[in-house]
Amino acid sequence: MTTIGFLGLGIMGKAMASNLVKAGFNVTVWNRNPAKCDELVLQGAHLGTSPKDVTKHCDITFAMVSDPDAALALCQGPDGVLEGIGSGRGYVDMSTVDNTTSKAISNLITQAGGRFLEAPVSGTKKPAEDGTLIILAAGDASLYEDTKPAFDVMGKMSPYLGDVGQGANMKLVVNMMMGGMLSIFSEGMSLGQKAGLNGNQILEIIDAGAIANPMFKGKGAMLLKEDYSTSFPLKHMQKDIRLAVALGDQLEQPLPTAAAANETFKQAIKAGFADEDIVAVYKVIK
């Protein structure tokens, strides 16, 4: 049976690794804060002592960390992934990073003898818990085939997008649009209520029309209740929009709406809402 490693047990990674354990996979977990492993170990996971230890003893290792710097450090640091990978073992980075970082990690892994797949996900805490993420895979095609059974447990869809970098690009495009939509949605909800409209009626009318979507429905209910409990940290959305704007600069693609949304999310971080849910952007807009 294929042995699975999982590095990074934050909001997303913990739920994804838990689903793999529950599905009967032989899973070894590691997290920088070891206490986050306890619940997974009680469910039946093994405890790894370092990224090196996990990648050395597992056929395929998944990683889910916060940003490009963390993704690189996981590979290159002391007792890191590169010290354990090799002999055709697979490394699947599910973190949201830019395509340059993803290509750099791919080169490091393949030079060390491993196989690499990038697989950032579209979805937040609830889809991670439900196993309904959209997994955006690109890289080694043989590793994609080997990883598909695990992807099928973690997500509802896992298209293969081609060369390394395309998964990262797809994720940034999706999250850039999500951040922009949330920004204008917050403006509309604030404007409507200040004009005397009932917030719930605004949501009902949106949900019945052409711009209905799950995010407006879910986040709308949260902002009306002033519930900013985190399923997708606001600071990570700002990071994704920033990376998308940088990709636009690289490709000479104007992104004025995304740039404006980026500034709004930066304002929210400055106001102290970095670790709250993305819907907390509403607080600086209202």
C-alpha positions in Angstrom: 0.0 0.0 0.0 1.2 3.5 -0.9 2.5 5.3 2.2 1.5 8.9 2.5 3.3 11.8 4.3 1.6 15.1 5.2 3.5 18.2 6.2 1.6 21.2 7.6 -1.5 20.9 9.7 -3.1 24.3 9.6 -6.7 25.0 9.0 -6.6 23.3 5.6 -3.9 20.7 6.0 -5.3 19.2 9.2 -8.7 18.6 7.6 -7.1 17.1 4.4 -4.8 14.8 6.3 -7.7 13.7 8.5 -9.7 12.7 5.5 -6.8 10.6 4.2 -6.5 8.8 7.6 -10.3 8.2 7.7 -10.2 6.7 4.2 -7.7 4.1 5.3 -4.4 5.5 3.9 -1.2 4.8 5.8 -0.4 8.5 6.8 2.6 10.0 8.6 2.2 13.6 9.7 4.5 16.4 10.7 3.9 20.0 11.8 6.3 22.7 13.0 4.1 22.8 16.2 4.0 19.1 17.1 0.8 19.6 19.3 -1.2 20.0 16.1 -0.3 16.4 15.2 -2.0 14.9 18.4 -5.5 14.7 17.0 -4.3 13.0 13.8 -2.2 10.5 15.7 -5.3 9.6 17.8 -7.1 9.0 14.6 -4.4 6.5 13.5 -1.7 8.6 11.8 2.0 8.1 12.5 4.1 10.9 13.9 7.1 12.0 11.8 10.0 13.7 13.5 11.0 16.1 10.6 10.2 16.8 6.9 13.3 14.7 6.1 12.0 11.8 8.2 8.6 11.9 6.5 9.8 12.2 2.9 12.4 9.5 3.5 9.9 6.9 4.6 6.8 7.8 2.5 6.1 7.0 -1.1 4.3 10.3 -1.6 4.5 13.4 0.7 2.0 16.2 0.6 2.8 19.7 1.9 0.3 22.5 2.8 2.0 25.6 4.2 1.1 29.3 4.2 3.2 31.1 1.6 6.2 30.9 -0.8 8.8 31.5 1.9 7.4 28.7 4.1 7.2 26.4 1.1 10.9 26.9 0.2 12.0 26.7 3.8 10.2 23.4 4.2 12.3 22.0 1.4 15.7 23.7 2.0 15.8 24.0 5.8 17.7 21.7 8.2 16.2 18.2 8.1 14.1 19.4 5.2 12.3 17.7 2.4 15.4 17.7 0.1 17.4 15.7 2.6 14.8 12.9 2.5 13.4 12.9 -1.0 14.9 10.7 -3.7 14.7 7.3 -5.4 11.5 8.4 -7.4 9.5 9.3 -4.3 6.9 11.9 -4.9 6.5 15.4 -3.4 3.2 17.2 -3.9 3.1 20.9 -2.8 -0.5 22.0 -2.2 0.4 25.4 -0.9 -0.6 28.5 -2.8 2.6 30.0 -4.2 3.6 31.9 -7.4 4.7 30.0 -10.4 8.4 31.0 -10.0 8.5 29.5 -6.5 6.7 26.4 -7.7 9.2 25.9 -10.5 12.1 26.5 -8.1 10.8 23.8 -5.8 10.2 21.4 -8.7 13.8 21.8 -9.8 15.1 21.2 -6.3 13.0 18.0 -5.9 13.9 16.6 -9.3 17.6 17.3 -9.0 17.4 15.4 -5.7 15.9 12.4 -7.5 12.3 12.9 -6.6 9.1 13.5 -8.6 7.2 16.8 -8.2 3.6 17.9 -8.5 2.2 21.2 -7.6 -1.5 21.0 -6.5 -2.8 24.2 -4.9 -6.5 23.9 -3.9 -9.6 26.1 -4.5 -11.8 25.9 -1.4 -11.6 26.9 2.3 -12.1 25.1 5.6 -15.5 23.5 5.0 -14.7 22.0 1.6 -11.4 20.8 3.1 -13.4 19.1 5.9 -16.0 17.7 3.5 -13.4 16.5 0.9 -14.9 18.7 -1.8 -11.8 20.8 -2.7 -10.9 21.6 -6.3 -7.3 20.4 -6.7 -5.2 22.2 -9.4 -2.5 19.7 -10.3 0.5 20.3 -12.6 3.9 18.6 -13.1 5.0 15.0 -13.2 2.2 13.1 -15.0 3.2 9.7 -13.5 3.0 11.2 -10.0 -0.4 12.7 -10.8 -1.7 9.2 -11.7 -0.2 7.7 -8.5 -1.7 10.5 -6.4 -5.2 10.5 -7.9 -6.7 8.1 -5.3 -5.6 10.5 -2.5 -6.9 13.5 -4.5 -10.2 11.8 -4.9 -10.5 11.6 -1.1 -9.5 15.3 -0.5 -11.4 16.9 -3.4 -14.3 16.7 -5.8 -12.3 17.6 -8.8 -8.5 17.4 -9.6 -7.8 18.4 -13.3 -4.3 17.9 -14.6 -3.2 21.3 -16.0 0.2 20.4 -17.6 3.6 21.8 -16.8 4.7 23.0 -13.3 3.5 26.6 -12.9 0.1 26.2 -14.4 -1.5 25.0 -11.2 -0.1 28.0 -9.4 -1.3 30.3 -12.1 -4.8 28.8 -12.1 -5.0 29.2 -8.3 -3.9 32.9 -8.4 -6.5 33.7 -11.2 -9.3 32.1 -9.1 -8.3 33.7 -5.9 -7.8 37.1 -7.5 -11.3 37.0 -8.8 -12.6 35.8 -5.4 -10.9 38.7 -3.6 -12.2 41.2 -6.1 -15.7 39.8 -5.8 -15.6 39.9 -2.0 -14.4 43.5 -2.1 -17.3 44.8 -4.3 -19.8 42.6 -2.5 -18.7 44.3 0.8 -19.2 47.7 -0.8 -22.6 46.8 -2.0 -23.7 45.3 1.3 -22.5 48.4 3.1 -24.1 50.9 0.7 -27.4 49.0 0.7 -27.7 48.9 4.5 -26.7 52.6 4.8 -29.4 53.4 2.3 -31.9 51.7 4.7 -32.2 48.3 2.9 -32.5 45.1 4.9 -29.3 43.1 4.7 -31.1 39.7 4.5 -33.3 41.0 1.7 -30.3 42.1 -0.3 -28.9 38.6 0.1 -32.2 37.0 -1.0 -32.4 39.1 -4.1 -28.8 38.5 -5.0 -29.3 34.7 -4.5 -32.3 34.7 -6.9 -30.5 36.6 -9.7 -27.7 36.3 -12.2 -24.9 37.0 -9.7 -25.9 34.3 -7.2 -23.0 32.3 -5.9 -22.1 30.3 -2.8 -19.5 32.8 -1.6 -22.0 35.7 -1.5 -24.5 33.5 0.3 -22.1 32.1 2.9 -20.0 35.3 3.5 -23.1 37.5 3.4 -24.6 35.5 6.3 -21.3 35.9 8.2 -21.0 39.6 7.8 -24.6 40.3 8.8 -23.9 38.3 12.0 -20.5 40.0 12.4 -19.0 36.5 12.5 -15.4 36.7 11.3 -14.4 33.2 12.5 -11.6 32.1 10.2 -12.0 29.5 7.4 -9.6 31.4 5.0 -7.3 33.9 6.7 -7.5 37.4 5.3 -3.7 37.8 5.2 -3.5 34.8 2.8 -6.1 36.2 0.4 -4.0 39.5 0.3 -0.9 37.4 -0.4 -2.7 35.6 -3.3 -4.0 38.9 -4.8 -0.5 40.4 -4.5 1.0 37.4 -6.3 -1.6 37.7 -9.0 -0.9 41.4 -9.5 2.8 40.5 -9.8 2.0 37.9 -12.4 0.1 40.6 -14.3 3.2 42.8 -14.2 5.3 39.9 -15.5 2.9 39.3 -18.4 2.1 43.0 -19.1 -1.5 42.4 -18.3 -3.3 45.4 -16.7 -5.2 44.4 -13.5 -6.7 47.7 -12.1 -9.6 46.0 -10.3 -7.3 43.5 -8.7 -4.8 46.2 -7.7 -7.6 48.1 -6.0 -8.8 45.0 -4.1 -5.2 44.4 -3.0 -5.1 47.8 -1.5 -8.4 47.2 0.4 -7.1 43.9 1.8 -3.8 45.6 2.8 -5.9 48.2 4.7 -7.7 45.4 6.5 -4.4 43.8 7.5 -3.2 47.2 8.8 -6.4 47.5 10.8 -5.6 44.3 12.6 -7.8 41.8 10.8 -5.0 39.7 9.2 -5.9 36.4 11.0 -9.7 36.8 10.7 -11.7 35.4 7.8 -11.5 37.1 4.4 -15.0 38.5 5.1 -13.4 40.8 7.6 -12.5 43.0 4.7 -16.1 44.3 5.1 -15.1 45.9 8.4 -12.8 48.4 6.7 -15.2 49.1 3.9 -18.3 49.8 6.0 
